[in-house]
């Protein structure tokens, strides 16, 4: 029997790991030089956060994350016909803003672990987590503005808009945790702010630095926004059913934090006996003084009900829907063929990843 | 006997309160509109911080601070020959950054009161203090960058540099609290970062928005930097000997926080019996488990030793020295005569204030 040829042969030949690796290789030295500008002890605390040193200050080579954003920022420059290198300051600025938000969010959410390591507030205290987060945010703007071009000014403006949305999204996320019901629409809006906006910025910032017009930049942002929503839907699935070995988080991580993530919200919205039972259980949990001591089995039972009510399947489909819209958005503009194939391959990677 | 005529009669006729009031009147509506952009509950939390509502959400008219920075930003525009109104976005951006730092610093320092009211983290929790601080910082950049001119880009760059220094200064301030000895030089460097940089930016940002060249902007920054050092020296005096009724802080506020402020550092550096005795006491305090329960008398005894060792007098003189350097800096450039008189009068106000 003949094998079926792939629909888009170019996509199948894209080496996504090489793309991610290129982003890391080009961005990391600039990121390290930026962090070196901080006065002690902020330089050390930031180096710990990025995994370059351990808690005792010894050189280390810890997992620095997937680095999807730097890879996108470099591709973004190529999308505008500029060399990938033109996107480097954009890649670094976006990484700085992303890590500013991780430092502050981990503290606000009380998360003790990230990427298999103790979080900064746990090792260096809350004040350093606040301060170094602030410093990374400021550094991001400094790095772009010191380029001094009109393009860099436009890039900074897009980054600032994205950062404002990121903060809005975190505010919504926190306020939803205290509410009994959140609609699917509210959840998608929050995730668009919290994850979509910065991914959208990553995919447009290189192009803007490379002199792209607003139409190309906006189209790339649209791709990035929907890619972000797909990314977050997958993250929400991993937050409940992810393998702790792969994610570096606790089992049932999002359930332990009462996160109103997509699977939960979709399950509560679905109706039917499992949905109703889930609603009763979560309402009781919200008042329970014993929640901190819940067993693995109790969380497993809640995850089971979410799945039974259809929340897991709905979220998987949502990831695929957003993935399709992202790819579709790219059809609106002329792009170098290899860039289109690489952006498509990165979108595929985002929805099949295990961590 | 004839009265001695004032050296600069114009200065004596400047109404500093009217200048401060103009800054408040022109900046506040734009500041409120900016804060209204935040998603709930951040808009409410920010409105509480600025004193526009009370902890229950009722309209209030609390003390919003001295508003020296907005007054300076408007004068700054006039220094470049532009209308005062040109400085408004700069005034608001600087106020946003200043208040971002207050929100985060109060949390990091554990300060429960500011301007006679409970601080944000105390009323709305640490997460909101972090989040709303972040949001104000982002809003500051947004407000400037959406103007979209080359001048606005230059203004944002100066604001970013100042913000980075502000964060450096807070990092130094925190790290000094854990050290036994800090030199006067280190203390001045920290205060230049923490207070000088943003005041310097306030005095240049209006001029930059009004099209000033770098020479005028740098001169205004120099005035602002030294004014900031004078301002902070006075703040350090008020932090120990200020009247709690006027300052809105606890008695011996900085001593309770083990702040290595100028009077303390100068006293420790002075040598002599009182200096030696102070050093021994503070070293013992650092190890004391009972420090939290110290009586008024114990703090008063430490303040007495600081004064005896000459720390209070040295700091008063330092305020006057920096005041003189600030005024002197203005001689390097052409300025409209009323602007020069007003900048001089504001400098005078800063060193004689009681709160």
Interface residues (C-beta under 8 A of the other chain):
Chain A: X37 X38 X39 X40 X41 X42 X100 X104 X107 X108 X126 X127 X130 X131 X133 X134 X135 X137 X138 X139 X141 X142 X145 X146 X148 X150 X153 X156 X157 X160 X161 X163 X164 X167 X168 X170 X171 X172 X174 X175
Chain B: X37 X38 X39 X40 X41 X42 X100 X104 X107 X108 X126 X127 X130 X131 X133 X134 X135 X137 X138 X139 X141 X142 X145 X146 X148 X150 X153 X156 X157 X160 X161 X163 X164 X167 X168 X170 X171 X172 X174 X175
